[in-house]
């Protein structure tokens, strides 16, 4: 089981061709550092694909999800970082609730 203590939602879209190390570099650029046991949810501009890197202190776990219909209801705004999410908000995001 992967331990996740906090979930962060960057509002800036990410190119999904990026691999784990490129995404980790983007996490460091946006958040200043990659904290162990924190998940960072990135989506494309159209919010149809998501990648979630989790740094566990030793390496990177990377999950990906692609929707065949619809899109994720994603935060939008001018800042690059939204509030942290709780598990209920993460579940709602993953199944497409607003």
C-alpha positions in Angstrom: 0.0 0.0 0.0 1.3 3.4 -0.9 1.1 5.9 2.0 -0.3 9.3 1.1 -0.4 12.0 3.7 -1.4 15.0 1.5 -2.9 15.5 -1.9 -2.0 18.6 -3.9 -3.9 19.9 -7.0 -1.8 22.1 -9.3 -4.1 24.0 -11.6 -1.5 24.4 -14.4 -2.0 21.7 -17.1 0.8 19.2 -17.8 2.0 17.5 -21.0 1.1 13.8 -20.5 4.1 12.7 -22.6 6.2 13.6 -19.6 7.7 10.7 -17.7 8.1 10.2 -13.9 11.4 12.2 -13.6 10.1 15.1 -15.8 6.9 15.3 -13.7 9.0 15.2 -10.5 11.1 18.1 -11.8 7.8 19.9 -12.5 6.6 19.2 -8.9 9.9 20.7 -7.6 9.5 23.8 -9.8 5.9 24.4 -8.7 6.0 23.4 -5.1 9.7 24.0 -4.2 10.3 20.3 -3.3 8.7 16.9 -3.6 7.6 15.9 -0.1 7.6 12.2 0.9 4.2 10.6 0.9 2.5 13.5 -0.9 0.5 13.0 -4.1 0.4 15.6 -6.9 -2.5 15.5 -9.3 -1.8 16.8 -12.8 -4.2 16.9 -15.7 -4.1 17.9 -19.4 -5.5 21.2 -20.6 -8.7 19.4 -21.6 -8.9 17.5 -18.3 -9.3 14.1 -20.0 -6.1 12.6 -18.6 -4.5 12.7 -15.2 -1.1 11.6 -13.8 -0.4 11.3 -10.1 3.2 11.0 -8.9 3.8 10.1 -5.3 7.3 10.5 -3.9 7.9 8.0 -1.1 11.3 9.2 -0.1 13.1 6.5 -2.1 11.5 6.7 -5.5 8.5 7.7 -7.5 5.2 5.9 -7.9 3.3 7.1 -10.9 -0.4 6.5 -11.6 -2.2 7.5 -14.8 -5.9 7.7 -15.7 -7.5 8.5 -19.1 -11.2 9.0 -19.6 -12.9 7.7 -22.7 -15.9 10.0 -22.1 -16.2 13.3 -20.4 -13.5 15.1 -18.4 -12.3 15.6 -14.9 -13.8 18.6 -13.0 -10.6 20.5 -12.4 -9.7 23.6 -10.5 -9.2 26.6 -12.7 -7.6 29.9 -11.8 -4.6 32.0 -12.1 -2.6 30.5 -9.3 -0.6 27.3 -9.9 -1.5 25.7 -6.6 -5.0 25.0 -5.2 -5.8 23.9 -1.7 -4.9 20.4 -0.7 -7.6 17.8 -1.2 -8.9 15.3 1.3 -9.8 11.7 0.4 -13.5 12.4 -0.2 -12.6 15.3 -2.6 -10.1 13.0 -4.4 -12.8 10.3 -4.8 -15.2 12.8 -6.2 -12.7 14.1 -8.6 -11.8 10.6 -9.8 -15.4 9.6 -10.5 -16.3 13.0 -12.1 -18.4 14.7 -9.5 -18.2 18.5 -9.4 
